[in-house]
Amino acid sequence: MSKVIVIGGGIIGLASAYYLRKKGCEVVVMEKGEPGAACSRGNMGWICPTLSEPVPAPGLVKTTLKWMLSPDSPLYIKPTIVPSLFPWLYQFWRNCNEAAFEKGYDAGLLLSRETFKLFDELEREKQVQFEMHRKGLLFVFLKEKMVEEKFHELQKAAKIGLPLPEIKTRSEVLDMEPALSTSIAGGLYLPAERHVRPKSLSKGLCKWLVENGVEVKTNCEVTDFILQEGKMTGIRINHEVLEGDQFLLTTGVWTHQLLKNLDLNIPMTAGKGYSITISNPSTTLNHPLYLGDSKVGLSPFHDAIRIGGTMELSGINTSMNTKRISSLEKSVSKYLKTSITGSKKVWVGMRPMTPDGLPILGPVPTFNNLYVASGHAMSGISMSLATGVIMANLIYDSQSPINLTPFSPERFSLPAANQT
């Protein structure tokens, strides 16, 4: 029986461990904190294959330069971080063109094509308990012209059999969501999309792993890699050596630094996001909402509503920028009749971002038993099960259900650089 060490206990690591264990592998998951406690916890929980587009997009360079001047903009780059982040930013900006965007969107859709099927199977087996809602996703806009623009962009999802977005008038949107104000110009409804409560999914997977013989080691961090003749034979965590046959890095924003210790360069930075979870909210929402003009999302859960969004490039840190929180609340106030009141909990997390906007999936160059699955940006929950299946197949029998070339770690050929 092959022994696989999964380094990283976020949603990607937990999903990969789940499918590896189902294939009969001996699996150990190790996490520097608590499983599912970092970027996997406070996000919006959207399962949205339609939104598989990469972050770098045509026209974003000009917009980014304008947004850099405003700390409460949807995308904010801290000026003092620019020098150390420049190699990553240069690659990012080079991908802000139509050809790269189309290629990246196609790759994201390919990765996501089995998403709903996999979540259906997970729910049907009833061994992993988690909160999932089939409410679709409603885009709402303050400017009518943006409805048409977004409709044309989202049509691409039809390539993998997803239904076309449904254009909704102002009155139709208000019928669907009475809590919205009359300032809404119109909307788009994506009927097939879903959302989960992220914490419940991580908790459910972790519980299943422990009950099915997977060792989950918490509060332990890799301090060294043990290498022998081009293979990794073990890892050192504190004063313990953990040996294995195969190793999988699912360490999010820390992947870059870990691979740098092996003299490998994988360009990655942290795209900091914020959320506000309001328990026992005064407002009721029927659907998850995407506020198209402000790029802010709202997710209704059992007895809670979560507001989330923004992209802040300020390095690897979890410091709280209160202006970003205020910006979220200000954005929501433009769309709703009344403010959402209730018990509020604020969260910040670091999304792992690659400069081309695509995750990194596959074997690491120069080591034939080391694999990486990271860089899912805002799609970690949505792409988690699909990624888990792919990595389990790749590690177990060296095969993948899809072409992994667009996601290969080897696509980055830059010399080692000091990136944040």
LOSEMAR-434798 format. One record per atom (N, C-alpha, C): x, z, y. Coordinates in steps of 0.2 Angstrom, whole numbers, padded with zeros to 4 digits, always signed. Layout:
REM residues N
XZY...
END
This chain:
REM residues 420
+0004+0000-0006+0000+0000+0000+0004+0000+0006+0003-0005+0011+0007-0005+0017+0005+0000+0022+0010+0004+0025+0009+0009+0030+0010+0006+0037+0005+0006+0041+0005+0004+0047+0005+0009+0052+0009+0009+0057+0009+0014+0063+0006+0011+0069+0001+0013+0071-0002+0011+0077+0000+0016+0083+0004+0013+0088+0006+0017+0093+0001+0016+0099-0003+0020+0101-0008+0020+0106-0015+0021+0103-0018+0026+0106-0025+0028+0103-0030+0026+0108-0030+0021+0112-0035+0018+0116-0040+0014+0112-0045+0011+0115-0050+0007+0111-0047+0001+0107-0041-0002+0110-0038-0007+0106-0035-0004+0099-0031+0001+0100-0028+0004+0095-0033+0007+0089-0038+0010+0092-0043+0013+0087-0047+0007+0083-0049+0002+0087-0052-0004+0083-0047-0007+0078-0041-0008+0080-0036-0011+0076-0035-0006+0069-0035+0000+0071-0034+0005+0065-0040+0005+0060-0046+0004+0063-0052+0004+0059-0052-0002+0054-0050-0008+0057-0050-0014+0053-0044-0014+0048-0039-0011+0050-0033-0011+0045-0035-0006+0039-0038+0000+0041-0040+0004+0036-0045+0001+0031-0050-0003+0034-0055-0006+0029-0051-0011+0025-0046-0014+0027-0042-0018+0022-0038-0014+0017-0038-0008+0017-0034-0004+0012-0027-0001+0014-0025-0003+0021-0019+0000+0023-0019+0007+0024-0013+0010+0023-0012+0017+0025-0010+0017+0033-0014+0020+0037-0013+0020+0044-0012+0026+0047-0008+0026+0052-0007+0032+0056-0007+0030+0063-0012+0033+0067-0012+0032+0074-0009+0038+0078-0005+0036+0083-0002+0041+0087-0003+0040+0094-0005+0045+0098-0007+0044+0105-0004+0049+0109-0001+0047+0115+0002+0052+0120-0002+0057+0123-0009+0056+0123-0014+0061+0125-0019+0062+0120-0025+0061+0122-0031+0061+0117-0033+0054+0116-0036+0053+0110-0038+0046+0109-0044+0044+0113-0043+0038+0116-0049+0035+0121-0049+0039+0127-0044+0043+0129-0045+0047+0135-0042+0043+0142-0039+0038+0141-0036+0035+0147-0040+0029+0149-0038+0023+0150-0042+0018+0153-0048+0016+0149-0048+0018+0142-0054+0017+0138-0060+0021+0140-0059+0026+0144-0065+0031+0144-0070+0029+0150-0067+0029+0156-0071+0028+0162-0073+0022+0164-0072+0017+0160-0074+0010+0162-0082+0009+0162-0084+0002+0163-0091+0001+0163-0094+0000+0156-0090-0001+0151-0092-0002+0144-0096-0009+0143-0095-0014+0147-0098-0020+0146-0096-0024+0140-0100-0026+0136-0099-0031+0131-0101-0038+0133-0096-0042+0136-0098-0048+0140-0094-0053+0138-0095-0057+0133-0091-0063+0132-0091-0068+0137-0097-0068+0141-0097-0073+0146-0092-0072+0151-0090-0066+0152-0085-0064+0158-0078-0063+0155-0076-0068+0151-0070-0068+0148-0065-0072+0152-0066-0074+0158-0062-0077+0163-0056-0073+0165-0050-0076+0166-0044-0072+0168-0045-0070+0175-0041-0065+0177-0041-0062+0184-0038-0067+0189-0032-0070+0188-0030-0075+0193-0035-0081+0193-0037-0083+0199-0042-0089+0199-0040-0093+0205-0043-0099+0206-0041-0103+0211-0044-0100+0218-0039-0101+0223-0041-0098+0229-0040-0091+0230-0037-0087+0225-0036-0080+0225-0030-0078+0229-0025-0083+0230-0019-0081+0234-0021-0080+0241-0025-0085+0244-0027-0084+0251-0031-0078+0252-0036-0076+0247-0040-0071+0248-0036-0064+0247-0031-0064+0243-0027-0058+0241-0023-0056+0248-0021-0061+0251-0017-0060+0257-0021-0057+0262-0027-0059+0263-0032-0056+0268-0034-0049+0265-0035-0048+0259-0037-0041+0256-0032-0036+0257-0025-0038+0256-0020-0034+0257-0020-0029+0263-0023-0032+0268-0023-0028+0275-0029-0023+0275-0033-0023+0270-0038-0018+0269-0038-0014+0263-0037-0007+0264-0037-0003+0258-0043-0002+0254-0049-0004+0257-0055-0003+0254-0058-0010+0251-0054-0015+0251-0056-0022+0248-0056-0022+0241-0060-0027+0238-0060-0027+0231-0054-0027+0227-0049-0031+0230-0042-0031+0227-0037-0029+0232-0034-0023+0231-0029-0021+0236-0022-0020+0233-0017-0023+0236-0010-0022+0234-0007-0017+0239-0004-0012+0237-0001-0007+0241+0006-0011+0244+0006-0011+0250+0012-0015+0253+0019-0012+0251+0020-0006+0250+0026-0003+0248+0028-0005+0241+0023-0007+0237+0025-0009+0230+0027-0016+0229+0026-0020+0234+0027-0028+0233+0034-0029+0231+0039-0026+0234+0046-0028+0232+0047-0027+0224+0045-0022+0222+0047-0021+0215+0042-0025+0210+0036-0026+0213+0031-0030+0209+0032-0037+0210+0036-0040+0214+0036-0047+0216+0037-0052+0210+0041-0050+0205+0042-0055+0199+0035-0056+0196+0031-0050+0195+0024-0051+0192+0020-0055+0197+0020-0053+0203+0015-0056+0208+0017-0064+0209+0023-0065+0208+0025-0073+0209+0022-0076+0203+0022-0074+0197+0019-0077+0191+0011-0077+0192+0009-0071+0194+0001-0071+0195-0001-0076+0200+0002-0077+0205+0000-0082+0210+0001-0089+0208+0006-0090+0204+0007-0097+0201+0001-0099+0196-0002-0093+0193-0008-0095+0189-0015-0095+0193-0015-0095+0199-0021-0095+0203-0022-0102+0205-0023-0106+0200-0025-0113+0201-0030-0115+0195-0034-0121+0197-0039-0123+0192-0037-0124+0185-0031-0127+0184-0029-0129+0177-0028-0123+0173-0024-0118+0176-0023-0112+0173-0029-0108+0171-0034-0108+0176-0040-0104+0176-0044-0107+0170-0045-0113+0170-0049-0116+0164-0046-0115+0158-0039-0116+0157-0036-0114+0151-0037-0107+0149-0036-0103+0153-0037-0096+0152-0044-0094+0150-0049-0097+0153-0056-0095+0152-0057-0097+0145-0055-0103+0143-0056-0106+0136-0053-0101+0131-0047-0099+0132-0044-0094+0128-0048-0088+0127-0050-0085+0133-0054-0079+0133-0060-0080+0129-0064-0085+0130-0070-0087+0126-0069-0087+0119-0063-0091+0117-0062-0091+0110-0060-0084+0107-0057-0080+0110-0056-0073+0107-0062-0069+0107-0067-0071+0111-0073-0067+0112-0079-0070+0108-0078-0075+0104-0084-0079+0101-0088-0075+0096-0084-0070+0092-0087-0066+0087-0089-0059+0089-0089-0058+0096-0090-0051+0098-0096-0048+0097-0102-0052+0098-0109-0049+0096-0109-0048+0089-0107-0052+0085-0108-0052+0078-0104-0045+0075-0098-0044+0078-0094-0038+0076-0097-0032+0078-0100-0032+0084-0104-0026+0086-0110-0024+0082-0113-0030+0080-0119-0029+0076-0117-0026+0069-0112-0029+0066-0110-0026+0060-0108-0019+0060-0104-0017+0066-0102-0010+0067-0108-0005+0067-0113-0008+0071-0119-0004+0072-0123-0003+0065-0124-0009+0062-0128-0009+0056-0125-0005+0050-0118-0004+0050-0115+0000+0044-0117+0007+0046-0119+0009+0052-0121+0016+0053-0116+0022+0052-0109+0019+0051-0104+0024+0049-0101+0026+0056-0101+0022+0061-0098+0024+0067-0104+0024+0072-0105+0030+0075-0110+0032+0079-0108+0031+0086-0112+0027+0090-0110+0025+0097-0116+0023+0101-0116+0024+0107-0122+0022+0112-0121+0015+0114-0126+0011+0112-0126+0004+0114-0132+0002+0117-0132-0003+0122-0139-0005+0125-0139-0013+0125-0144-0015+0123-0146-0023+0123-0150-0024+0129-0147-0024+0135-0151-0025+0141-0150-0031+0145-0145-0035+0143-0142-0041+0146-0138-0038+0152-0136-0043+0157-0133-0041+0163-0136-0045+0169-0137-0041+0174-0140-0044+0180-0135-0045+0186-0133-0051+0188-0129-0052+0194-0134-0052+0200-0133-0049+0205-0137-0049+0211-0132-0051+0217-0135-0054+0222-0131-0057+0227-0135-0056+0234-0131-0055+0239-0134-0054+0246-0134-0061+0249-0130-0066+0247-0129-0073+0249-0132-0078+0244-0137-0081+0246-0140-0086+0241-0135-0091+0238-0131-0093+0242-0126-0099+0240-0122-0096+0234-0121-0090+0234-0116-0087+0229-0120-0087+0222-0126-0088+0222-0130-0088+0216-0128-0095+0212-0129-0100+0216-0127-0107+0213-0120-0107+0211-0116-0105+0215-0108-0105+0213-0107-0101+0207-0109-0095+0206-0108-0092+0200-0111-0095+0194-0117-0097+0195-0121-0101+0189-0116-0106+0186-0113-0110+0191-0109-0116+0188-0103-0113+0184-0100-0108+0187-0094-0105+0184-0096-0102+0177-0102-0099+0176-0103-0095+0170-0106-0100+0165-0108-0106+0166-0110-0111+0161-0105-0112+0156-0099-0111+0157-0093-0112+0152-0094-0108+0146-0098-0103+0146-0099-0098+0140-0103-0102+0135-0107-0107+0137-0111-0111+0132-0106-0114+0127-0100-0115+0128-0095-0118+0123-0095-0114+0117-0097-0107+0117-0096-0103+0111-0103-0101+0109-0108-0105+0112-0115-0104+0109-0119-0098+0113-0116-0096+0119-0120-0091+0123-0125-0094+0127-0131-0091+0128-0136-0094+0132-0134-0095+0140-0137-0100+0143-0135-0101+0150-0138-0095+0154-0135-0094+0160-0138-0089+0164-0144-0091+0167-0149-0086+0168-0155-0088+0171-0155-0086+0178-0157-0092+0182-0157-0090+0190-0163-0087+0191-0163-0081+0195-0168-0077+0197-0169-0077+0205-0175-0078+0207-0177-0078+0214-0177-0070+0216-0177-0069+0223-0177-0062+0225-0183-0058+0222-0189-0061+0222-0195-0057+0220-0194-0056+0212-0191-0061+0209-0190-0060+0201-0185-0054+0200-0179-0054+0204-0174-0049+0204-0177-0042+0205-0182-0042+0210-0185-0035+0212-0190-0033+0207-0193-0038+0204-0197-0036+0198-0193-0033+0192-0187-0036+0191-0183-0033+0186-0180-0026+0188-0178-0025+0194-0175-0019+0196-0178-0017+0203-0184-0013+0202-0187-0011+0208-0183-0006+0213-0177-0004+0210-0173+0001+0214-0169-0003+0219-0168-0010+0219-0164-0014+0223-0168-0015+0230-0164-0016+0235-0168-0017+0242-0169-0024+0243-0173-0026+0248-0175-0033+0249-0170-0037+0253-0164-0034+0253-0158-0038+0256-0155-0042+0251-0158-0041+0245-0155-0046+0239-0158-0053+0240-0153-0058+0240-0155-0065+0241-0158-0068+0234-0155-0066+0228-0157-0069+0222-0152-0066+0217-0152-0069+0211-0148-0066+0205-0147-0071+0199-0143-0069+0195-0142-0072+0188-0143-0067+0183-0147-0069+0178-0148-0064+0172-0144-0067+0166-0140-0063+0163-0137-0065+0157-0140-0061+0151-0145-0064+0147-0149-0060+0143-0145-0057+0137-0140-0061+0134-0137-0059+0128-0132-0053+0129-0129-0052+0135-0124-0047+0136-0127-0039+0134-0122-0035+0133-0124-0028+0131-0119-0023+0135-0120-0017+0134-0115-0012+0136-0115-0006+0132-0110-0003+0131-0109+0004+0127-0107+0009+0132-0108+0015+0130-0104+0021+0133-0097+0021+0130-0092+0020+0134-0085+0019+0131-0083+0025+0127-0084+0031+0130-0082+0037+0127-0085+0038+0120-0092+0036+0119-0095+0036+0113-0092+0032+0107-0090+0026+0110-0087+0021+0105-0080+0024+0103-0076+0026+0107-0069+0029+0105-0070+0035+0101-0075+0039+0102-0076+0045+0098-0079+0043+0091-0083+0038+0091-0086+0036+0085-0081+0033+0080-0076+0029+0083-0071+0026+0079-0066+0031+0077-0064+0036+0081-0059+0041+0079-0062+0045+0074-0068+0047+0074-0071+0051+0069-0071+0048+0062-0073+0041+0062-0073+0037+0056-0066+0037+0053-0061+0036+0057-0054+0035+0055-0052+0042+0052-0053+0047+0055-0051+0054+0052-0055+0055+0045-0061+0053+0045-0065+0054+0039-0063+0050+0033-0060+0044+0035-0058+0039+0030-0050+0039+0029-0047+0045+0030-0040+0045+0028-0035+0043+0033-0036+0042+0039-0031+0040+0044-0029+0046+0047-0022+0046+0048-0020+0052+0052-0019+0050+0059-0023+0054+0063-0023+0053+0070-0019+0059+0074-0013+0057+0076-0008+0062+0079-0009+0061+0087-0011+0067+0090-0012+0067+0097-0006+0071+0101-0006+0070+0107-0001+0073+0112+0006+0072+0109+0008+0066+0107+0015+0064+0105+0017+0058+0108+0023+0057+0110+0025+0051+0113+0031+0049+0110+0032+0042+0110+0038+0039+0107+0044+0040+0111+0049+0043+0108+0055+0044+0112+0061+0039+0110+0060+0036+0104+0065+0031+0102+0063+0027+0096+0066+0021+0095+0064+0017+0090+0070+0017+0085+0068+0017+0079+0073+0017+0073+0074+0010+0070+0079+0006+0071+0080-0001+0069+0085-0002+0064+0084-0007+0060+0089-0008+0054+0088-0015+0052+0093-0019+0053+0094-0026+0051+0088-0030+0054+0086-0030+0060+0081-0034+0063+0074-0032+0061+0073-0026+0059+0067-0023+0057+0066-0016+0060+0060-0014+0062+0059-0007+0064+0057-0003+0058+0061+0002+0057+0059+0006+0051+0056+0013+0052+0056+0015+0059+0053+0021+0061+0053+0022+0068+0049+0027+0070+0049+0029+0077+0050+0037+0078+0053+0039+0083+0055+0046+0084+0050+0048+0089+0046+0053+0087+0041+0057+0092+0043+0064+0092+0046+0066+0098+0049+0073+0099+0054+0074+0094+0054+0078+0090+0059+0080+0085+0057+0077+0078+0052+0073+0078+0050+0070+0071+0051+0063+0071+0053+0061+0065+0054+0053+0063+0048+0051+0059+0044+0046+0061+0038+0043+0058+0040+0036+0055+0041+0036+0048+0043+0029+0045+0036+0025+0044+0037+0019+0044+0032+0014+0042+0034+0007+0040+0030+0003+0037+0031-0004+0035+0030-0009+0041+0024-0007+0045+0023-0012+0050+0021-0007+0056+0022-0010+0062+0021-0006+0068+0017-0010+0073+0012-0007+0076+0008-0011+0081+0008-0007+0088+0010-0010+0093+0010-0007+0100+0003-0009+0103-0001-0003+0105-0007-0004+0108-0007+0001+0114-0002+0000+0118+0000+0006+0123-0002+0004+0130-0006-0001+0131-0009-0002+0138-0003-0004+0143-0004+0000+0148+0001-0002+0154+0008+0001+0152+0009+0005+0147+0015+0007+0145+0019+0003+0140+0016-0003+0138+0019-0008+0134+0025-0011+0137+0025-0012+0143+0031-0015+0146+0037-0011+0145+0036-0005+0147+0042+0000+0147+0044+0001+0140+0040+0002+0135+0042+0003+0128+0046-0003+0125+0043-0009+0127+0047-0015+0125+0054-0016+0128+0054-0014+0135+0060-0015+0138+0065-0010+0135+0064-0005+0132+0068-0001+0128+0071-0005+0122+0068-0010+0120+0070-0014+0115+0074-0021+0118+0075-0021+0124+0078-0027+0128+0073-0033+0127+0067-0031+0128+0062-0037+0128+0058-0036+0134+0056-0042+0137+0053-0042+0144+0046-0045+0143+0041-0040+0144+0034-0042+0144+0031-0040+0150+0030-0045+0155+0028-0043+0162+0021-0040+0162+0020-0034+0164+0014-0031+0164+0014-0026+0170+0008-0025+0173+0007-0020+0178+0001-0016+0177+0000-0011+0181-0007-0007+0181-0012-0010+0186-0018-0012+0184-0023-0014+0189-0028-0008+0189-0027-0003+0194-0030+0003+0194-0038+0002+0196-0042+0005+0192-0049+0004+0194-0052+0011+0194-0058+0012+0198-0061+0018+0199-0068+0018+0197-0071+0024+0195-0078+0024+0193-0081+0031+0195-0087+0031+0197-0091+0037+0198-0097+0037+0193-0097+0043+0189-0102+0044+0184-0107+0049+0187-0113+0047+0188-0118+0052+0191-0123+0054+0185-0123+0060+0183-0127+0063+0178-0134+0065+0181-0139+0064+0177-0146+0065+0179-0147+0062+0186-0146+0055+0186-0147+0052+0193-0154+0052+0195-0155+0052+0202-0161+0051+0205-0164+0044+0205-0160+0039+0203-0162+0032+0203-0162+0030+0196-0167+0026+0194-0167+0023+0187-0166+0015+0188-0161+0013+0183-0159+0006+0183-0161+0003+0176-0164-0002+0176-0166-0005+0169-0161-0009+0166-0156-0012+0170-0151-0016+0167-0144-0014+0170-0138-0016+0167-0132-0015+0171-0132-0021+0176-0129-0019+0182-0129-0023+0187-0122-0025+0189-0121-0032+0191-0115-0034+0195-0116-0036+0202-0114-0032+0206-0115-0034+0213-0110-0039+0216-0113-0045+0215-0108-0051+0216-0104-0052+0222-0107-0050+0228-0103-0050+0234-0098-0045+0234-0099-0039+0232-0094-0034+0232-0090-0033+0226-0091-0036+0220-0088-0036+0214-0087-0029+0212-0093-0025+0212-0094-0019+0209-0100-0019+0204-0099-0015+0199-0104-0014+0193-0107-0008+0193-0113-0008+0190-0117-0002+0188-0119-0002+0181-0118+0003+0177-0120+0004+0171-0125+0010+0170-0131+0009+0167-0135+0014+0166-0134+0017+0158-0133+0023+0157-0132+0026+0151-0138+0031+0150-0138+0034+0144-0143+0040+0143-0141+0045+0148-0146+0047+0152-0145+0052+0157-0139+0051+0162-0137+0045+0163-0132+0044+0168-0131+0037+0171-0128+0036+0176-0127+0029+0179-0120+0029+0181-0116+0024+0179-0109+0024+0181-0108+0018+0186-0105+0019+0192-0103+0014+0197-0095+0013+0196-0093+0007+0196-0086+0006+0195-0084-0001+0197-0077-0001+0199-0074-0008+0201-0068-0007+0205-0066-0011+0209-0060-0012+0213-0054-0013+0208-0049-0016+0211-0043-0018+0208-0037-0016+0213-0033-0011+0211-0028-0008+0215-0021-0009+0212-0017-0013+0215-0010-0013+0212-0005-0009+0216-0004-0003+0213+0000+0002+0216+0005+0005+0212+0007+0002+0206+0011+0004+0201+0008+0009+0196+0012+0011+0191+0009+0015+0186+0008+0023+0188+0002+0024+0190+0001+0031+0192-0007+0032+0192-0009+0038+0192-0016+0040+0192-0018+0044+0198-0015+0043+0204-0017+0046+0210-0023+0043+0212-0027+0047+0215-0034+0046+0217-0034+0043+0225-0036+0037+0226-0036+0035+0233-0044+0036+0235-0045+0040+0239-0052+0042+0241-0056+0036+0245-0052+0032+0248-0054+0026+0251-0058+0021+0246-0055+0021+0240-0058+0017+0235-0064+0019+0233-0065+0026+0232-0071+0029+0230-0076+0028+0235-0075+0029+0242-0079+0028+0247-0082+0020+0247-0077+0016+0246-0079+0009+0246-0084+0007+0240-0083+0010+0235-0088+0009+0229-0095+0012+0232-0095+0017+0234-0102+0020+0237-0105+0016+0242-0101+0014+0247-0103+0010+0252-0106+0003+0250-0102+0000+0245-0105-0006+0242-0111-0006+0239-0112+0000+0235-0119+0001+0232-0124+0002+0237-0123+0005+0242-0128+0006+0247-0131+0000+0250-0127-0005+0250-0130-0012+0253-0135-0015+0248-0136-0013+0242-0140-0016+0237-0146-0012+0235-0145-0005+0236-0151-0001+0234-0155+0001+0239-0161+0003+0238-0166+0006+0243-0164+0013+0245-0162+0017+0240-0159+0023+0242-0153+0025+0238-0149+0030+0241-0143+0032+0237-0145+0035+0231-0140+0035+0226-0141+0038+0219-0138+0045+0220-0142+0050+0219-0139+0057+0219-0139+0060+0212-0135+0065+0212-0135+0068+0205-0128+0072+0205-0126+0074+0199-0120+0077+0198-0114+0072+0197-0109+0071+0201-0105+0066+0201-0098+0068+0198-0095+0063+0194-0088+0064+0192-0084+0058+0193-0079+0059+0197-0075+0053+0199-0069+0052+0194-0067+0046+0192-0062+0044+0187-0058+0038+0190-0052+0038+0188-0047+0033+0189-0043+0031+0183-0042+0025+0182-0039+0022+0176-0035+0016+0177-0030+0015+0173-0025+0009+0174-0026+0004+0169-0029-0002+0171-0030-0007+0167-0023-0011+0165-0021-0013+0159-0015-0017+0158-0016-0024+0160-0012-0026+0165-0013-0033+0168-0007-0037+0166-0008-0043+0164-0003-0048+0163-0003-0053+0169+0002-0057+0170+0001-0061+0176-0003-0067+0175-0004-0069+0169-0009-0075+0168-0016-0073+0166-0017-0066+0166-0024-0063+0165-0026-0063+0157-0022-0065+0153-0023-0065+0146-0020-0059+0142-0023-0057+0137-0020-0051+0133-0014-0054+0129-0010-0050+0127-0004-0051+0123-0006-0049+0116-0006-0054+0111-0008-0053+0104-0003-0056+0100+0000-0053+0095+0005-0056+0090+0011-0052+0089+0015-0055+0085+0022-0052+0083+0026-0052+0089+0031-0047+0089+0035-0047+0095+0042-0051+0093+0044-0055+0097+0050-0059+0095+0056-0054+0093+0060-0057+0089+0066-0053+0086+0065-0048+0081+0058-0045+0080+0057-0040+0075+0051-0043+0071+0052-0043+0065+0047-0046+0060+0042-0042+0058+0042-0035+0060+0037-0031+0058+0034-0027+0064+0035-0029+0070+0032-0026+0076+0028-0031+0079+0022-0028+0081+0016-0032+0084+0014-0029+0090+0011-0033+0094+0008-0030+0101+0001-0032+0102-0003-0028+0104-0010-0030+0107-0011-0026+0113-0011-0029+0119-0011-0026+0125-0013-0031+0130-0014-0028+0136-0015-0033+0142-0022-0036+0143-0027-0032+0141-0034-0035+0141-0038-0034+0147-0034-0031+0152-0037-0030+0159-0044-0027+0159-0049-0030+0162-0056-0027+0162-0060-0029+0156-0057-0032+0151-0061-0034+0145-0059-0030+0139-0056-0024+0139-0054-0020+0133-0059-0018+0129-0065-0016+0131-0071-0014+0127-0074-0020+0124-0075-0025+0128-0078-0031+0126-0074-0035+0120-0067-0035+0121-0063-0038+0116-0060-0034+0111-0062-0028+0111-0059-0023+0106-0060-0024+0099-0066-0026+0097-0067-0027+0090-0064-0034+0087-0065-0039+0092-0062-0045+0090-0054-0044+0089-0051-0041+0094-0044-0040+0094-0042-0036+0087-0046-0031+0086-0045-0027+0080-0045-0031+0073-0049-0035+0073-0050-0040+0067-0044-0044+0067-0042-0047+0072-0036-0052+0073-0030-0048+0071-0029-0042+0074-0022-0039+0072-0022-0037+0065-0028-0034+0062-0028-0032+0055-0026-0038+0051-0029-0044+0052-0028-0050+0048-0021-0052+0048-0018-0052+0055-0011-0054+0056-0006-0049+0052-0007-0043+0053-0003-0038+0050-0004-0038+0042-0010-0038+0040-0011-0038+0032-0009-0044+0028-0011-0050+0031-0009-0056+0027-0006-0062+0031-0004-0060+0037+0000-0065+0041-0004-0071+0043-0011-0070+0044-0016-0075+0046-0020-0072+0052-0022-0077+0056-0027-0075+0061-0033-0080+0061-0039-0077+0063-0045-0082+0063-0045-0087+0068-0041-0086+0073-0040-0090+0079-0033-0092+0081-0032-0097+0084-0026-0099+0087-0023-0094+0092-0018-0091+0091-0015-0086+0095-0010-0088+0100-0009-0095+0100-0004-0097+0105-0005-0095+0112-0011-0095+0115-0012-0093+0122-0010-0086+0123-0010-0082+0118-0009-0075+0118-0002-0072+0116+0002-0077+0114+0008-0075+0111+0013-0071+0116+0016-0066+0113+0021-0063+0118+0027-0067+0120+0028-0073+0116+0033-0077+0118+0032-0082+0123+0026-0082+0126+0024-0086+0132+0028-0084+0138+0030-0078+0138+0034-0075+0144+0041-0076+0143+0045-0081+0146+0052-0082+0145+0056-0080+0151+0054-0076+0155+0058-0073+0161+0063-0069+0158+0069-0068+0162+0074-0063+0160+0071-0057+0162+0074-0052+0159+0072-0045+0160+0072-0043+0167+0067-0040+0170+0066-0039+0177+0064-0032+0178+0065-0029+0183+0063-0022+0185+0056-0022+0187+0051-0022+0183+0044-0022+0185+0040-0016+0184+0036-0015+0189+0032-0008+0189+0026-0009+0184
END
